């Protein structure tokens, strides 16, 4: 198996640590909140409030299941528009109360079904991009598995974007890229090499700000390391004037 194929396999591994695992692992007293106050609760996006050290934070994540039953409940980590609207509701609440926002991202992409399109999937993603670009509290996004297309970007317009070592981040899946470019989905690994989707390639290009090593860590140790780095980064971001923080966020995404 090639190195890129091995990394994609690890990024998609059903046994990977999930967004909820991270929420409970880095936060004390994490309380999950539900619903978009409009249509329903989407199990593919989870979010709530907890304490990171002495700092109250809002944590939002895209949740995949660890078995078939759980994946059906979570729609295999493919959010509906009400999931993105729930995320936005929690982000605006965080802004109101001055809580930093931390997002954990693991999705192949937003759900492309008819019902999702009828309920405004594109609008929900676009609104999150717009609102996050101007959210007046620090935002840190971490890709913990797959970061696929606009479905991932809808939670990744952040001051800092980090990736776990064995994660991937791309405009679409390698299979989709190969199907569009060559009309042959079996050339997915060839497409992945061209797309530059690995954490280290994206760090080199400046798309992400940090790669978090996974090798040698047990899950609890990994969470402990991420917690320390989040505490440090949140303190740095909170020390900035809001106008400077927003300008830096704007420049970060305009440079691509």
JOTAWO-V685506 format. One record per residue. N is the residue number from 0. RES is the residue in one small letter. PSI is psi in radians with two decimals (* if undefined). OMEGA is omega in radians with two decimals (999 if undefined). Layout:
# JOTAWO-V685506
N RES PSI OMEGA
N RES PSI OMEGA
This chain:
# JOTAWO-V685506
0 x 2.31 3.14
1 x 2.85 -3.13
2 x -0.73 -3.13
3 x -0.67 3.11
4 x -0.68 3.12
5 x -0.72 -3.13
6 x -0.72 3.12
7 x -0.72 3.11
8 x -0.75 3.13
9 x -0.70 3.14
10 x -0.57 -3.09
11 x 0.02 -3.07
12 x 2.23 -3.11
13 x -0.35 -3.10
14 x -0.01 -3.12
15 x 2.68 3.08
16 x 2.33 -3.04
17 x 3.02 3.11
18 x -0.75 3.12
19 x -0.63 3.06
20 x -0.77 3.13
21 x -0.74 -3.12
22 x -0.80 3.13
23 x -0.47 -3.10
24 x -0.59 -3.10
25 x -0.31 -3.07
26 x 2.54 2.92
27 x 2.52 3.06
28 x 0.72 3.12
29 x 2.27 3.11
30 x 2.09 -3.14
31 x 2.42 3.10
32 x 2.70 -2.97
33 x 2.68 2.93
34 x 2.68 3.12
35 x 0.12 -3.13
36 x 0.42 -3.10
37 x -0.93 -3.04
38 x -1.02 -3.13
39 x -3.14 3.02
40 x 2.32 3.13
41 x 2.03 -3.10
42 x -0.25 -3.14
43 x -0.35 3.07
44 x 2.24 3.13
45 x 2.71 3.13
46 x 2.80 3.12
47 x -2.86 -3.04
48 x 2.46 3.07
49 x -3.09 3.10
50 x 2.18 3.03
51 x 1.74 -2.95
52 x -2.18 3.09
53 x 0.12 -3.04
54 x 2.18 3.02
55 x 2.33 -3.13
56 x 2.76 2.97
57 x 2.24 3.14
58 x 2.28 3.13
59 x 2.42 -3.12
60 x 2.77 3.02
61 x 2.14 -2.95
62 x 2.14 2.95
63 x 2.75 3.12
64 x 2.90 3.14
65 x -0.04 3.04
66 x 3.08 -3.06
67 x -0.79 -3.12
68 x -0.78 3.13
69 x -0.69 3.12
70 x -0.62 3.07
71 x -0.70 3.09
72 x -0.64 -3.08
73 x 0.08 -3.10
74 x 0.65 3.11
75 x 0.55 3.10
76 x 0.43 3.10
77 x 1.78 -3.02
78 x 2.59 2.95
79 x 2.97 3.14
80 x -0.59 3.13
81 x -0.42 3.04
82 x -0.77 3.11
83 x -0.57 3.10
84 x -0.58 3.01
85 x -0.79 3.12
86 x -0.75 -3.14
87 x -0.69 3.09
88 x -0.76 -3.12
89 x -0.60 3.10
90 x -0.72 3.12
91 x -0.61 3.05
92 x -0.72 3.10
93 x -0.73 3.11
94 x -0.74 -3.12
95 x -0.67 -3.05
96 x 0.14 3.04
97 x 0.55 3.14
98 x 2.27 3.00
99 x 2.67 -3.13
100 x 2.30 3.07
101 x 2.22 3.14
102 x 2.51 3.08
103 x 2.17 -2.93
104 x 2.22 3.07
105 x 1.60 -3.12
106 x 2.52 3.00
107 x -0.31 3.14
108 x 2.93 3.09
109 x 2.64 -3.11
110 x 2.22 -3.05
111 x 0.32 -3.08
112 x 2.88 -3.10
113 x -0.79 -3.12
114 x -0.70 3.12
115 x -0.71 3.11
116 x -0.69 3.13
117 x -0.56 -3.12
118 x 0.14 2.98
119 x 0.85 -3.13
120 x -0.84 -3.13
121 x -0.72 3.13
122 x -0.71 -3.12
123 x -0.75 3.11
124 x -0.81 -3.12
125 x -0.68 3.14
126 x -0.68 3.09
127 x -0.73 3.11
128 x -0.79 -3.12
129 x -0.83 -3.07
130 x -0.68 -3.14
131 x -0.55 -3.13
132 x -0.38 -3.08
133 x 0.22 -3.13
134 x 2.26 -2.94
135 x 0.54 3.00
136 x 2.73 3.13
137 x 2.50 3.08
138 x 2.25 3.03
139 x 2.19 -3.13
140 x 2.40 3.14
141 x 2.12 3.05
142 x 2.06 -3.04
143 x -0.05 3.12
144 x -1.82 3.02
145 x 2.44 2.97
146 x 1.62 -2.99
147 x 2.04 2.91
148 x -2.74 -3.13
149 x -0.41 3.10
150 x -0.56 3.06
151 x -0.74 -3.09
152 x -0.47 -3.14
153 x -0.24 3.04
154 x 0.23 -3.00
155 x 0.22 3.03
156 x 1.50 -2.93
157 x 2.90 3.05
158 x -0.64 3.09
159 x 2.35 3.08
160 x 2.10 -3.14
161 x 2.79 3.06
162 x 2.45 2.89
163 x 2.64 -3.04
164 x -0.80 -3.08
165 x 0.89 3.08
166 x 2.90 -3.13
167 x 2.71 -3.06
168 x 2.10 -3.02
169 x 2.88 -3.13
170 x -0.45 3.02
171 x 3.02 -3.09
172 x 2.68 3.05
173 x -0.61 3.11
174 x -0.74 3.11
175 x -0.72 3.11
176 x -0.83 -3.12
177 x -0.66 -3.14
178 x -0.64 3.13
179 x -0.80 -3.03
180 x -0.75 -3.03
181 x 0.01 -3.06
182 x 0.60 -3.07
183 x 1.67 -3.10
184 x -0.31 -3.13
185 x -0.20 3.12
186 x 0.47 -3.05
187 x -0.71 -3.10
188 x -0.57 3.04
189 x -0.71 3.10
190 x -0.72 -3.12
191 x -0.65 3.10
192 x -0.69 -3.14
193 x -0.57 -2.99
194 x -0.36 -3.11
195 x 1.12 -3.00
196 x -0.06 -3.07
197 x 2.82 -3.07
198 x -0.75 -3.07
199 x -0.60 3.08
200 x -0.71 -3.13
201 x -0.57 3.05
202 x -0.74 -3.14
203 x -0.62 -3.13
204 x -0.10 3.13
205 x 0.20 3.12
206 x -0.62 3.04
207 x 2.80 -3.02
208 x -0.33 -3.08
209 x 2.49 2.98
210 x 2.22 -3.12
211 x 2.03 -3.12
212 x 2.49 3.06
213 x -0.42 -3.04
214 x 2.33 3.08
215 x -0.09 3.13
216 x 2.41 2.82
217 x 2.88 -3.06
218 x -0.79 -3.11
219 x -0.67 3.13
220 x -0.68 3.10
221 x -0.79 3.13
222 x -0.67 3.11
223 x -0.72 3.11
224 x -0.78 3.14
225 x -0.67 3.12
226 x -0.79 3.13
227 x -0.75 -3.11
228 x -0.63 3.10
229 x -0.76 3.12
230 x -0.78 3.14
231 x -0.82 -3.07
232 x -0.70 3.12
233 x -0.74 3.12
234 x -0.72 3.12
235 x -0.77 -3.10
236 x -0.66 -3.14
237 x -0.38 3.13
238 x -0.26 -3.14
239 x 2.54 2.94
240 x 2.52 -3.08
241 x -0.74 -3.12
242 x -0.69 3.13
243 x -0.71 3.11
244 x -0.77 -3.14
245 x -0.65 3.10
246 x -0.71 3.10
247 x -0.69 3.12
248 x -0.74 3.11
249 x -0.83 -3.12
250 x -0.61 -3.13
251 x -0.76 -3.08
252 x -0.39 3.11
253 x -0.30 -3.06
254 x -0.20 -3.09
255 x * 999
